[in-house]
Structures are given as C-alpha cells and as structure tokens.
Amino acid sequence: VLTNAIFQVEYLDRMLDSEEREAHAELAFLRDMLRDGLDEVRTFMADLRPPTTDVTLAQALRERARQLEERHAIAVEVDVDGIDDRLDGRQRASVLRIVQEALQNVRKHAAASRVSIGVEGDALVIADNGRGFDVIRLAAGARRNFGLQFMRERAELMGGQLQIESRQAEGTRILIRLPAAQGVSR
C-alpha cells in the first residue's frame, strides 16, 4: 500500500498543473487506498496480540468470522464444537493464528463470498468458494509465500500438518491435521 501511495503521489505531482479534475479523482483514490492500508495494519496489530485466555478457541474463531462478515461482507459458517477439548493451550493459539492467516488470504486473494470453518475427522477445515489457485505452480514459484509458509510451520510446531487443496475457479480447502489428543489442560 505504501509503495503504491508513493507512485500515486509522484503521478499526482506531475499532473497537478495541467489536469486538476483528474488530480482530485486520483487524490480520492489515494485517500481510500491509505485508509484501507491503515485498516489492514490495525488488523495485523490486533492479530499479533497474544490470544486472550478468557475465551475458548471456538469463541475466538466465531469472533474472527463475525469480523470478516462485518468488515468484508463474506459469509462465514463456523462449526467447531468440541475443538477446545482436543487441544492444549499452545495448540489452540497456533490453530487460531493459522485460521487468522487463512481468513486474511481469503479476504485478500480469493474473491470468495462464502467461507466455512469446521471440524472434519482429525482436521480443522477452512474452505472458501473463491477463485482458487494452482498449488503446484505456487509452490514451484520463486516468489515467497510467507503466509502459507507461516501456516505450515505453525501446524508442524504444534504436532500437526497443513494440507492445501485448491484448483483455479473451484475455491480452496485448507486442512489443519490436528495432533492426536493427549492429556489436554486448559
């Protein structure tokens, strides 16, 4: 956002004297872009805070879903009953961070209108009806995908695995294979 803002300012500087009306339109665009960027930074900052211990993972996931619906008009269905009983506190925090990143990716890249978050067997599944992508091409590309890498590392650190299923124009499913339940403490 900041790089784009710099380009916009340079462009505006060149057009101010000769094209005043177009310059005003560009300023309005720049203002909206910066407001969106500020909102994104605030969301990232809020997501960096440690998860609160006074709410369950299920409650935290429902809250994230509500925020996505309110801010970005993407319908989210959450069905995660019993998930807190399967994970310890550290694992719940990791799952929350993975889901936050997955929802950010949906918001930024998927062009989805619907997302579901639910438990299926030994996995937590985040699925969207968005544009999807070519997983193999993305993995082979030179560009670093920090969000996906972050999600995979979080899953492995908690003793689980991350699996991504996606096809272009068919949406994406992210499976967080949960570690086997052990003596879980809250």
C-alpha positions as CSV (number, residue, x, y, z in Angstrom):
1,V,0.0,0.0,0.0
2,L,2.8,2.4,0.9
3,T,4.7,1.7,-2.3
4,N,1.5,2.3,-4.3
5,A,0.9,5.5,-2.4
6,I,4.4,6.8,-3.3
7,F,3.7,6.1,-7.0
8,Q,0.3,7.8,-6.8
9,V,1.9,10.9,-5.2
10,E,4.6,11.1,-7.9
11,Y,1.9,10.8,-10.6
12,L,-0.2,13.5,-8.9
13,D,2.8,15.8,-8.7
14,R,3.2,15.6,-12.5
15,M,-0.5,16.1,-13.3
16,L,-1.5,18.9,-10.8
17,D,-0.9,21.9,-13.0
18,S,-2.4,20.5,-16.2
19,E,-5.2,18.2,-15.1
20,E,-6.8,19.4,-11.9
21,R,-10.1,17.4,-12.1
22,E,-8.2,14.1,-12.7
23,A,-5.8,15.0,-9.9
24,H,-8.8,15.3,-7.5
25,A,-10.0,11.9,-8.6
26,E,-6.6,10.5,-8.0
27,L,-6.4,12.1,-4.6
28,A,-9.7,10.5,-3.6
29,F,-8.4,7.1,-4.8
30,L,-5.2,7.6,-2.8
31,R,-7.1,8.6,0.3
32,D,-9.2,5.4,0.1
33,M,-6.2,3.2,-0.6
34,L,-4.4,4.7,2.5
35,R,-7.5,4.2,4.7
36,D,-7.7,0.5,3.6
37,G,-4.0,0.1,4.3
38,L,-4.4,1.6,7.7
39,D,-7.3,-0.8,8.4
40,E,-5.1,-3.7,7.4
41,V,-2.2,-2.6,9.6
42,R,-4.6,-2.3,12.6
43,T,-6.0,-5.8,11.9
44,F,-2.4,-7.2,11.7
45,M,-1.6,-5.4,15.0
46,A,-4.7,-6.8,16.7
47,D,-3.8,-10.3,15.4
48,L,-0.3,-10.1,16.8
49,R,-1.6,-9.8,20.3
50,P,-1.5,-13.0,22.3
51,P,-4.8,-14.8,22.2
52,T,-6.9,-14.0,25.3
53,T,-7.2,-16.8,27.7
54,D,-10.7,-15.9,28.9
55,V,-12.3,-17.2,25.7
56,T,-12.3,-20.6,24.1
57,L,-10.8,-21.3,20.7
58,A,-14.3,-21.9,19.4
59,Q,-15.4,-18.4,20.6
60,A,-12.3,-16.8,19.1
61,L,-13.0,-18.5,15.8
62,R,-16.6,-17.3,15.8
63,E,-15.4,-13.8,16.6
64,R,-12.9,-13.8,13.7
65,A,-15.8,-15.0,11.4
66,R,-18.0,-12.2,12.7
67,Q,-15.3,-9.6,11.9
68,L,-14.8,-10.9,8.4
69,E,-18.5,-10.8,7.8
70,E,-18.9,-7.3,9.1
71,R,-15.9,-5.7,7.5
72,H,-15.8,-7.5,4.2
73,A,-19.3,-8.9,3.6
74,I,-18.0,-12.5,3.3
75,A,-20.4,-15.0,4.8
76,V,-18.7,-17.4,7.3
77,E,-20.1,-20.5,8.8
78,V,-18.3,-21.9,11.9
79,D,-19.0,-25.4,13.2
80,V,-16.1,-26.3,15.6
81,D,-17.9,-27.8,18.6
82,G,-15.5,-29.8,20.8
83,I,-12.3,-28.4,19.3
84,D,-11.2,-27.0,22.6
85,D,-11.3,-30.4,24.2
86,R,-8.9,-31.8,21.6
87,L,-6.1,-29.3,22.0
88,D,-3.9,-27.8,24.8
89,G,-3.5,-24.0,25.2
90,R,-0.4,-23.7,23.0
91,Q,-2.1,-25.8,20.2
92,R,-5.3,-23.7,20.4
93,A,-3.2,-20.5,20.0
94,S,-1.4,-22.0,16.9
95,V,-4.7,-23.0,15.4
96,L,-6.1,-19.5,15.9
97,R,-3.1,-17.9,14.2
98,I,-3.4,-20.3,11.3
99,V,-7.1,-19.6,10.8
100,Q,-6.4,-15.8,11.1
101,E,-3.9,-16.1,8.2
102,A,-6.2,-18.3,6.2
103,L,-9.0,-15.7,6.5
104,Q,-6.6,-12.9,5.6
105,N,-5.8,-14.9,2.4
106,V,-9.4,-15.3,1.6
107,R,-10.0,-11.6,2.1
108,K,-7.0,-10.5,0.0
109,H,-6.8,-13.1,-2.7
110,A,-9.8,-15.5,-3.0
111,A,-12.7,-13.2,-4.1
112,A,-14.9,-15.5,-2.2
113,S,-18.4,-14.8,-1.0
114,R,-18.6,-17.7,1.5
115,V,-16.2,-19.5,3.9
116,S,-16.7,-22.4,6.2
117,I,-14.6,-23.4,9.2
118,G,-15.4,-26.8,10.6
119,V,-14.0,-30.0,12.2
120,E,-13.9,-33.0,9.8
121,G,-12.5,-36.1,11.5
122,D,-9.0,-35.3,12.7
123,A,-8.8,-31.9,10.8
124,L,-10.0,-28.4,11.1
125,V,-11.0,-27.3,7.6
126,I,-11.2,-23.8,6.2
127,A,-13.0,-23.8,2.8
128,D,-13.9,-21.0,0.5
129,N,-15.8,-20.7,-2.7
130,G,-13.3,-18.3,-4.2
131,R,-11.2,-18.3,-7.3
132,G,-8.7,-20.9,-6.1
133,F,-5.2,-21.2,-7.3
134,D,-2.7,-23.7,-8.8
135,V,-1.0,-25.1,-5.6
136,I,1.9,-26.8,-7.5
137,R,2.7,-23.7,-9.5
138,L,2.6,-21.6,-6.4
139,A,4.9,-24.0,-4.6
140,A,7.3,-24.0,-7.5
141,G,7.4,-20.3,-8.0
142,A,10.3,-18.1,-7.0
143,R,8.0,-15.8,-5.0
144,R,8.0,-16.4,-1.3
145,N,4.6,-17.1,0.2
146,F,5.1,-16.1,3.7
147,G,1.5,-16.6,4.8
148,L,1.4,-20.2,3.6
149,Q,4.8,-20.9,5.0
150,F,3.8,-19.4,8.3
151,M,0.7,-21.6,8.4
152,R,2.6,-24.7,7.6
153,E,5.3,-24.0,10.3
154,R,2.7,-23.3,12.9
155,A,0.9,-26.6,12.2
156,E,4.1,-28.5,12.4
157,L,5.2,-26.8,15.6
158,M,2.1,-27.9,17.3
159,G,2.5,-31.5,16.1
160,G,0.0,-31.3,13.2
161,Q,0.2,-30.9,9.5
162,L,-1.2,-28.4,6.9
163,Q,-2.6,-29.6,3.6
164,I,-3.9,-27.2,0.9
165,E,-6.3,-28.3,-1.8
166,S,-7.2,-25.8,-4.5
167,R,-8.0,-25.5,-8.2
168,Q,-8.5,-22.4,-10.1
169,A,-12.1,-21.3,-10.2
170,E,-13.0,-24.0,-7.7
171,G,-12.1,-22.5,-4.3
172,T,-9.6,-23.6,-1.7
173,R,-9.7,-26.0,1.3
174,I,-7.1,-25.8,4.0
175,L,-6.9,-28.8,6.3
176,I,-5.1,-28.4,9.6
177,R,-4.5,-32.0,10.7
178,L,-4.7,-31.8,14.4
179,P,-2.3,-33.7,16.6
180,A,-3.6,-36.7,18.5
181,A,-5.4,-35.8,21.7
182,Q,-3.2,-36.1,24.8
183,G,-3.7,-35.0,28.4
184,V,-5.3,-31.6,27.5
185,S,-5.1,-28.9,30.0
186,R,-6.8,-25.5,29.7
